[in-house]
């Protein structure tokens, strides 16, 4: 399509550059040069218009030249290019906000009934990526979004169809991301990948309402208040009979306890309705405010339970407990989206050379996963309480 647009400009007498960019391009081998050349070769009328070389594409009338650039290392060179008629950014998922901020103002050419255009193509990965926020979620009337997929390709090869069907059968937790344009919700080898896929298939991810007669349990992983503190995460849960109803999820970085409590108040998780469950470090003094979460929450009127240190292998115990009880879990789809994203990403750190696991990877997902695992440590420790709940007649809750 970039070659077609270049042809249109050339035939109209316009002279300029068709810029093809990617975030990472160390050489022309990493560019879309060969892809554009193949597209031109497939259409005789385009092949008649363009001259194709080992390292260049240009129109035979001298009006249109293709240029290729990497935005990661060569973004400054883009600013110096004159008369860009069209910029096509391919594989745009990793392009940064800084790169977009520099690139977009360079597309300033305009003529009679036309102006420079920016085309962006990418395979979705993260819902929060700059390209998603800037373009797919844009309300700008000049931004046009078109979703194209394998089913829109009239020349979709039989080989890829076999691979698609095999992925659906053998790797269902990754299928939506690989083939249907969905966001990546699970990492390869993620601890809870299969469980989340099954929960979705069984309809256990939907609208979940709180039972007004039952306590809301807030399970936390302790963050801090420093600039480089770990995230504070919290799951709002109810134990109803044998079911675990996950109502909400909260996460913040570097905020004081007052910010967490304000969120609880806005959700109605007040001391009269909710109780806190903390990991063993909940009784430890905060480095900035010199007060423990346990004491501060009690001072705010909440009942607080601190789960004792489980010792060596605590993370593995949480994972095993959570996996064991996953079939009993129901998630509110909208309110727990960020938390489920963390669960889907939480994975094992691997030594690929030796082919062994090194325990959970400590990254952005581990804080939400740690507080989630705490739910099931508490669940299994409170068997007598659950027996009482089995006799409770639950209020209708699933929308």
TORPAMAR-13572 format. One record per residue: x negated, y negated, z of N, C-alpha, C in turn. Coordinates in steps of 0.1 Angstrom, whole numbers, plus 2048, in hexadecimal, padded with zeros to 3 digits. Each point is the difference from the previous one (the first is absolute). Layout:
% TORPAMAR-13572
XYZXYZXYZ;...
% end
This chain:
% TORPAMAR-13572
7F880C8008087F48007F87F3800;7F48018077F77F47FF7FB7FD7F2;7FE80B7F97FB7FE7F280C7FB7F7;80C80480380B7FA7F98027F1803;7FF7FC80C8017F28037F47F87FA;7F48068007F67F97F98037FF7F1;80580A7FA8057FF7F280A7F57FD;80A7FF80980A7F57FF7FA7F3801;7F77FE80A7F97F38017F87FD7F3;7F880A7FC7F87FD7F48087FD7F4;80B8077FE8097FD7F48067F2801;8017FB80C8067F38027F57F57FF;7F48047FE7F57F67FF7FA7FC80D;80480780B7F97FD80D7F3807801;7F77F98067F28068027FD80180F;7FB80B8057FD80180E7FC80E804;80080380D7FB80C80680C808806;7FF80D7FD80880A8087F780680B;8027FD80C7F880480B80680D807;7F880A80080480D8077F780180C;80780080C7F980080D80480C808;7F780480980280A80B7F97FB80C;80480580B7F97FB80D7F1805800;7FE80D7FC7F38058007FB8047F2;7F67F97FB7FA8027F37F27FD800;7F780B8017F27FE8007FA7FF7F2;8078057F67FC8007F280C8027F8;7FE7FF7F380B8027F680680E801;7F880A80580580D80280B80180A;8017F680980A7FF80B80C7F87FB;8007FA7F480A7F77FC80B8087F8;8097F87FB80B8057F77FC7FF7F2;7F47FE7FC7FC7FF7F280480C7F8;7FC80C80480480B7F880F8037FF;8077FD80B80E8018008077F77F5;7FB7F48008067F67F67FC8047F2;7F48057FE7FB8057F280980B7FC;80380A80880880B7FC80E7FC7FC;8067F680880D7FB7FD8007F97F2;7F57F97FD7FF7F97F37FF80B7F5;7F880A8027FE80A7F680C8087FD;80A80180980C8077FE80A7F97F7;7FE7F37FE8097F87F87F87FA7F4;8038057F47F87FB7F48007F17FE;80C7F98038007F27FD7F87F880A;7FE80680D7F77FA8097F18027FC;7FE80C7FB7F28047FC7FC7F77F4;8097FC7F87FD7F77F57FD7F2804;8057FC80C7FE7F38057F37FE808;7FD80B8087F47FF8097F48077FB;7F57FB8057F38067FD7FB80680E;7FD80D7FF7FD80780D7F18047FF;7F97FC80B7F18038017FE80880D;7F48048027FD80880C8037F880D;7FE7F37FF8017F880C80A7F47FE;8078007F68097F47FD80C8047F8;80A7F780280C8017F88037F17FC;8017FE7F38037F27FB8088017F3;8087F67FE8087FF7F47F77FD7F4;8048057F47F87FE7F48017F17FB;80A7F98058027F27FC7F87F780A;7FA80680A7F87F88098077F880B;80D8028008087F880A80180780E;80080D80080380780D7F4808804;7FB7FE80C7F580880680580680D;7FC80D80280380780D7F47FE809;8037FD80D7F57FF80A80480980C;7F680580780280A80B7F97FB80C;80780180C7F97FA80C80580880C;7F780180A80380580D8027F580A;80B8018078047F58097F880180E;7FB80C8037F980180C7F37F9800;7F88017F67F27FA8007FF7F47F6;8098007F67FE7F67F580C7F67FF;8077FE80B80B7F78007FC7F27FC;7F47FC8037FC7F27FD7FE7FE7F1;7FD80B7F97FE8007F180D7FD7F9;80B80580680D7FE7FA8047F1800;7FC7F980A8037F28017FA7F87F4;7F48057FB7F97F97F58058047F2;80980A7FF8058037F380B7F67FB;7FE7FC7F480A7F67FB80B8077F8;80B7F980080C8047F780380E801;80480480C80580E80380F8007FC;8048077F680E8017FB80880A809;7F980B80380780A8087F5807809;80480280D7F780880980880C804;7FA80C7FD80680C8047F880680B;80580180D7F980680B80680E802;7F780A7FD80480E8017FB80680D;80680B8047FD80680D7FF7F680B;80A7F88028007F480880380280F;80280D80480380280E7F67FB809;7F28017FE7F77FB80A7FC7F17FE;8057F97F67FC7F27FE8047F880D;7F77F88048027F880D8077F37FD;8057FB80B8067F38007F77F57FB;7F38018047F67F67FC7FE8007F1;80080C7FA7FE8027F180C7FA7F9;80C80380580C7FA7FA8007F0800;7FC7FB80C8007F28027F67F97F6;7F58077FC7F77FA7F78048027F1;80680C7FE8038047F280C7F87FB;80B7FF80780C7FA7FB7FF7F27FB;7F97F78077FE7F27FB7F87FF7F3;7F980A7FC7F88007F48098027F4;80C8058028098037F58097F37FD;7FA7F67FA8067F37FE8037FC7F2;7FD8097F68027FC7F280F8007FD;8047F77F780E8007FC8007FA7F2;80A8037F98027FB7F280F7FE7FE;8047FE7F380E7FF7FD80780D801;80980080A80980C8037F880B806;7F47FE8067F980B8077F77FA80A;7FC80980A7F67FC80A7F980D804;7F47FE8057F880C80480880980A;7FE80D7FE8088098087F6809808;80580580C7F980A80880880C800;7FA80B7FB80780E8017F880880B;8088078087FA80780B80680E800;7F880A7FF80480E8017F980880B;8088088077F980880B80980B804;7FA80A80780780B8068027FC80F;80C7FF8058027FC80E7F980A80A;7FB7F980A7F980880B8057FB80D;7FD7F38038047FB80D80B7F57FE;80A80180880B7F67FF7FB7F2804;7F57FF8087FB7F38047F47FB7F8;7FD8067F57F57FC7F88037F27FA;7F57F87FD8027F37FA8098007F3;7FD80A7F88078017F380F802802;80480880A80E8038038067F3805;7FA7FA80A8067F48068017F47F6;7F67FF7F87FF7F47F78098017F4;80280C7FB8078027F380D808802;7FF80C80580C80980080B7FA80A;7FB7FA80A80A7FA80A8037F17FD;7FB7FB7F58017F27FD80E7FC7FC;8047F480580D7FA7FC7FF7F67F5;7F37FE7FB7FE7F77F58078047F3;8087F77FB8088047F47F78027F4;7F47FC8007F78027F57F980D801;80180780B7FA80D80280A80B7FB;7FC8087F780880B7FB7FA80D804;8088098067FB80D80580780B7F8;7F88097FB80580C7F87FA80C806;80880A8047FA80D80580080A7F5;7F48057FD7FF80A7F67FA80D806;80580B7FB7FB80D8077FE80B7F5;7FD80B8047FE80B7F780C8037F7;80C7FE80580C8037F98027F67F5;7F97F58008027F57F67F68027F5;7F880A8007F68027F680580A7F6;8037FC7F480680A7F67F580A7FB;7F37FD8037F68097FC7FA80780C;80880180B7FB80780C7FC80E7FD;7F38048027FB80D7FB80580B809;80180C7FA80480C8077F780380B;7F37FE7FF7F680380A8037F880D;8037F37FE8037F880C80D804806;80A8047F880D8058067FD80C808;7F78097FC7FD80C8087FA7FC80D;7F77F68007F97FB80C80A7F9809;80A7F97FA80A7FA80980980A807;80480A7F980880A8067F880880B;7F48027FD7F780780A7FF7F880D;7FE7F27FE7FF7F780B80C801809;80C7FF7F980D80180780180C809;7FB80B7FB80180D8077F580280A;7F37FC7FD7F58038097FC7F5809;8047F37FD7FC7F580780B7F6802;80C80480580B7F78007FF7F3808;7F780180A7FE7F48097F97F47F8;7F98047F57F97F67F88077FD7F3;80A8087FD8067FF7F28067F27FD;8077FB8098077F37FE7F67F57FD;7F48008077F67F67FD7F98037F3;7FC80C7FD7F98037F48087FF7F3;80D8048018078017F380C7F67FF;8067FB80B80C7F97FF7FE7F1804;7F47FB8027FE7F28038037FC80E;80180A8098027FD80E7F37FB807;8027FA80C7F47FD8077FA80C807;7F37FF8027FA80C80780380080E;80880980580580180D7F880A808;7F98097FA7F880A8077F28017F9;7F68028097F38027FB7FD80E7FE;7F78047F67FC80D7FE7FB80680D;80680B8057FB80780C8067F980C;80A7F77FF8067FA80C80680A809;7FF7FE80D80580A8098108027FF;8077F57FD80E8018008077FF7F2;7F88027F68057FF7F280B8097FD;7FF80D80380A8097FD80C7FE809;7FE7FC80C80B7FE80A8097F47FB;7F97F57FC8087F47FB8088047F3;7F98077F78078047F480D808803;7FE80980980C80980480B7F8807;7FC7F780980A7F78068087F87F6;7F97FB7F68077F97F680A8097F8;7FB80C7FC8088097F980C805808;7FF80180D80B8048088097F5805;7FE7F47FC8087F58037FE7FB80E;7F48028067FE7FC80E7F97F2800;7FF7F97F57FC7F27FF80B7F87FA;8067F880880C7F97FC8037F580A;80D7FD8028047F680A80380780D;7F87FD80A80280680E8037F580A;80C8028068047F780A7FD80580E;7FD7F68097FE80480E80C804807;7FF80A80980B8048098007F680B;80B7F98028007F580A80080680E;80280D80280080580E7F3806804;7F68007F77F48078037F47F6800;7F68038087F47F88017F87FF7F3;7FB7F57FD7F77FE7F57F2801805;7F88097FB7F28028057F67FA7F6;7F87F88057F67F87F87F2806802;7FB8077F67F38078017F57F77F9;7F67FE8077F67F67FB7F28067FF;7F97F97F77F18027FF7FB7F2803;7F77FF80A7FB7F38057F67FA7F7;8037F37FC7F67F87F87F97F780A;7FC7F57FB7F97F68088047F27FC;7F97F68068037F27FD7F57F97FA;7F58077FD7F47FA7FA8027FF7F1;7F77F87F98017FE7F27FF80D7F8;7F88098057FE80D7F980780C807;80A7FD80780780A80880780A7F7;80280D8058088097F980E7FC800;8088067F880E7FD7FF80880580C;80A7F980580980580A80C8057F8;80480D80380B8067F980A805809;80D8017FC80A80480980C8067F8;80480C80480C8067FA80B80080A;80C7FC7FB80C80080880880D7FD;80280880B80580E7FE80B80380A;8098097FC80980680A80080F7FF;80080780B80180E80080F803803;8068067F680E80480180180F7FE;80280780B80080F7FF7F38047FB;8008087F57F48057FA7FA7F77F5;8077F57FE7FC7F77F57F87F4805;7F67FC7F87F97F48028047F67F6;8067F58048057F67F77F67F4801;7FA7FE7F57F67F57FF8077F47FA;8027F68098087F47FC7F97F57FA;7F37FD8047F97F47FC7F1802802;7F87F77F97F28018017FB7F1801;7F57FE8087FA7F38017F1801800;7F97F77F97F27FF8007FB7F27FF;7F67FD8087FA7F37FF7F1801804;7F87F67FC7F28008037FC7F3807;7F980280B7FA7F480780A7F8808;80C80480280A7F980780180380F;8047F780880280280E80C808803;80180580C80C80880480D7F97FE;7FF7F380280D7F87FF8068017F2;7F78017F68058017F280880E7FE;7FA80A80780780D7FF80D800807;8007FA80B80D7FF80880A7F87F9;7FC7F57F98097F87F98078087F5;7F88097F98068097F680A809806;7FD80580C80980980780D7F9803;7FF7F480580C7F88038097FE7F4;7FA7FC7F48077FE7F480880D7FB;7FA80B80480780D7FC80980580A;8017F980C80980580A7FA80A809;7F38027FF7F980A8087FC7FA80D;8097FC8087FE7F980D7FE80B80B;7FC7FB80C7FD80A80B80D808804;80B7FB7FD80C80880480380B7F6;7FA7FF7F480380A7F67F38097FC;7F47FB8037F48067FA7F680380B;7F880A7FE7F58038087F38027F8;7F57FD8057F38017F97F880D804;7FA8067F67F780B8027F27FC7FA;7F68008087F37FC7FC7F680B800;7F57FF7F87F580A8017F97FD80D;7F68088037F97FF80D7F97F3801;7FC7F97F57F97F380280A7F5803;80D80380180A7F68037FE7FA80E;7F88088097FE7FC80D7F27F8801;7FA7FE7F57F37FA8008017F17FE;7F87F88068017F17FF7FC7FC7F2;8087F67FB7FD7FA7F37F47F7802;7F78007F67F37F98018027F1800;80B7FB7FA8027F27FF8087FB80C;80B8078038097FB80A7FF80680E;7F780A8017FC80780C80D805808;8098067F880C80680680380C7F7;80580B80780380C7F880E7FE7FA;8028087F580D8007F980B80580A;7FC80A80780980780A8057F580A;7F77F98068047F680A8087F57FA;7FC7FB7F48077F57FA80E8047FC;80280C7FB80D8047FC80980280C;7FB80680A80780180D8057F2805;7F67F77FF8047F280580B7FA7F7;8018047F480A7FB7F780E808802;80080980980C80780480280E7FA;7F68057F880280D7F97FB80B809;80680C7FE7FB80C8067F58057F6;7F58048067F58047F87FA80D804;7FD8097F67FA80D8027F38007F9;7F58038077F38017FA7FD80F7FE;7FE8057F47FD80E7FE7F1802802;7FD80A8097F28028047F78047F4;7F37FD8017F68037F680180F7FD;8018047F480180E7FC7F28067FE;7F67F88017F38057FF7FB8037F2;7F68087FF7FA8037F380B8077F7;8017FB7F38098067F780E7FA802;8017F480680D7FA8028077FD7F3;7F97FB7F68067FC7F380680C7FA;7F880B80080580D7FA80D805807;8007FE80D80C80580880C7F77FB;7FE7F37FF80C7F87FB8058047F2;7F68027F78048047F380780D800;7FC80A80780680D80080E7FF806;8027F880B80D7FF8068097F97F7;7FC7F67F98087F87F68048097F5;7F78087FA8038097F580B80B805;7FE80580C80880A80580F7FC801;8017F380480E7FB8028057F77F5;7F97FF7F58047F77F580E8047FB;80480D7FF80D8037FB80C7FA808;7FD7FB80C80A7FB8098017F07FF;7F77FB7F77FF7F18008087FA7F5;8077F58038087F87F77FB7F2800;7FD7FA7F47FA7F280080A7F67FA;8007F48058077F57FA7F77FC7F4;8068017F47F87FE7F47FA7F27FF;8087F68037FB7F27FE7F77FB80B;80480380D7F97FB80B7F3807803;7FE80C7FB7F48088037F78017F4;8037F87F57F88027F47F17FE802;7FC7F68077F27FE8027FA80B809;8078058097FB80B8097FF80D7F8;8098027F77FF80D7F87F57FF7F6;7FD7F37FB7F57FE7F87F3804807;7FF7FD80D7F48038087FF810801;80C80680380080E8027FC8077F3;8047FB7F57FD8067F37F27FF7FC;7F97F68067F27FD7FC7F680780A;80580380C7F880580B7FA80E7FB;7F38017FF7F980C7FA7F3803807;7FC80C7FD7F38058067F47FA7F9;7F67FD8077F37FC7FB7F880C7FC;7FB8017F47FA80C7FB7F17FE7FD;7F880A8037F38027FB8008087F3;8017F97F58028087F37F48097FD;7F47FC8047F58087FE80080E806;80580080D80180C80780E806800;80A7F87FB80D8057FF80780280D;7FE7F780980680280E8077F3804;80A8018098077F58057F97FA80C;8007F38017F97F980B80A7F980A;80D8047FF80A7FA8098077F47F9;80A7FA8068077F57F97F77F47FD;8037FB7F47F97F47FB8067F4808;7F77F88068047F48078017F47F7;80C7FD7FB8027F57F780D7F9804;8057F87F780C7F880380C809804;80080C7FB80C80980280080780E;7F48018067FE80880C8087FB80C;8027F38018067FA80B80F804801;8077FE7F480E8047FF80180F802;7F78087FB80080E8027FE80580E;7F77F98077FD80380E80D7FE809;8067F57FE80C7FD80880C8097FC;8008047F480A80A7FB7FE80E807;7F38048017FD80D80680380080F;8007F48068037FF80E80E803803;8097FE7F680E80380280280F803;7F98087FA80280E8017F980780C;7F57F98047FA80480D80A7FE80B;8077F480080A7FD80A80C8097FF;8048037F380C8087FE7FE80E806;7F48067FE7FE80D8057FE80180F;7FC7F48057FE80080F80D7FE807;80B7FC7F980C7FD80780B80A7FD;7FD80D80080A80A7FC80C800809;7FF7FE80D80C8008098097F47FC;7FA7F57FD8097F47FC8078037F3;7FA8077F78068037F380C80A802;7FE80980980B80980380D7F9804;7FE7F580880B7F88048067F97F3;7F87FB7F78057F97F58078097F6;7FD80D8018088097F780F800803;8037FC80D80E8008048077F37FD;7F87F67FB8057F37FC8078007F3;80C7FB7FF8077FF7F37FC7F47F9;7F78017F57FB7F57FA80A7F87F8;7FD7F37FF8087F67F87FC8027F2;8097FE7F67FD8007F27F47F67FD;7F68057F87F47F77FF7FB8007F2;8028097F77FA8007F38097FA7F6;7FB7F57F98087F97F77FF8067F2;
% end
